[in-house]
Amino acid sequence: MLPQKQAEEAMMSSLNQTIEHEEGEEVKGDTSHLSLKNILWHGGSAYDAWFSCASNQVAQVLLTLPYSFSQLGMLSGIIFQVFYGLLGSYTAYLISILYVEYRSRKEKENVSFKNHVIQWFEVLEGLLGPYWKAIGLAFNCTFLLFGSVIQLIACASNIYYINDHLDKRTWTYIFGACCATTVFIPSFHNYRIWSFLGLGMTTYTAWYLTIAALVHGQVENVTHSAPNKMVLYFTGATNILYTFGGHAVTVEIMHAMWKPRKFKYIYFYATIYVFTLTLPSAISVYWAFGDQLLDHSNAFSLLPRSGWRDTGVILMLIHQFITFGFACTPLYFVWEKVIGMHDTKSICLRALARLPVVIPIWFLAIIFPFFGPINSAVGALLVSFTVYIIPATAHMLTFRFASARQNAAEKLPFFIPNWTVMYVVNTFVVVWVLVVGFGFGGWASMTNFIKQVDTFGLFAKCYQCPPKILPFNHTMHH
């Protein structure tokens, strides 16, 4: 056992040295002085990864969680948040283990990743073969595509509460053009300052929602009737599944680290912080407005206009721009690899090559502007597989042989005593998410989504906008 342990440690030491050499060259060259560019632009520490995970996890879904509570009820809302938060942290851990395993195997083959960003579908291909690559690529890219769509919808929904002179569809056109500028951000190395600011923005917004709801107090004759319909119950549960399933970019964040092996528990620490934002805000807003939230999927819509609210809206707009970049960057990488531009060092050439990725996202945000319901649909149909089922299944298949378990690059975590328990936990994750998340959640979220289409139609000009009395009466008279 001792020689084997020494061999494993030597191999992982070599892996970390290679990673540091390949991905930390720019920082290593500046050890004698810290330039402003390095401080703001070149991030690869464990702290950068934590900020990236925590900032990317909450985003616009912070505004839809009170809506989910109105579908689930207070108790179920709290339980599902904690449960899916822990489940998401566990599968993020599995993804990190699979990344290190793939990377260590490739290092033995003297493969260099100096100008190549490893992605989730490549990890699956390297460990399990081409069919798994196709599955990972299909689910991951589709999830990230609709994740980007959701950010554009959220931008238009939020800005409308500050300026309603333009309808939400027009605002989607405008913010689509603004978010297209993310093509100039090369990789997750360069999100250091944005991740830091983004987390500050969501922290402000979460505590604004909490305090504003408590100060406002309960509305007259407030009711908290949830849960009373299965469709709404599982729709709300699936939205929370989506909330803590933001690690479709886990591999790219790990690859941007100087020491990826340190990532193992970072997502869990990020989730603990996110709980301090999501639980107080969702509980207080639901307590104040109750069933009114069933028709107001954006929490901003029920709070009175004030400077504090406008500040929260503006900060969330900026944060959604950042999150759009987070969701789109892996798609940019995939597209660059398809057209042979991934090794290009010119930022301008890469930006030009990336622009075609933004166009379908822009178009889909205009077709399906259903803020709230689309989160649940994406959660049930895409997140359930991308973030939960595929990582757990891939982990079991990767280590199904005794030799693979003995030669694993990473040991079992401290909370799993042996491989039997690991397989039991992974099986539970797969079965639970397949039945509750994809099965019941898919049925409920698609039923609700189709209802929105029937009610508002595709290309809805202003989804869930309050009616403007004078123009409405004039139109009816005419």
Summary of the structure (lengths in Angstrom):
residues: 478
radius of gyration: 22.7
end to end distance: 86.3
largest distance: 87.5
contacts: 1696
relative contact order: 0.17
helix: 78%
strand: 0%
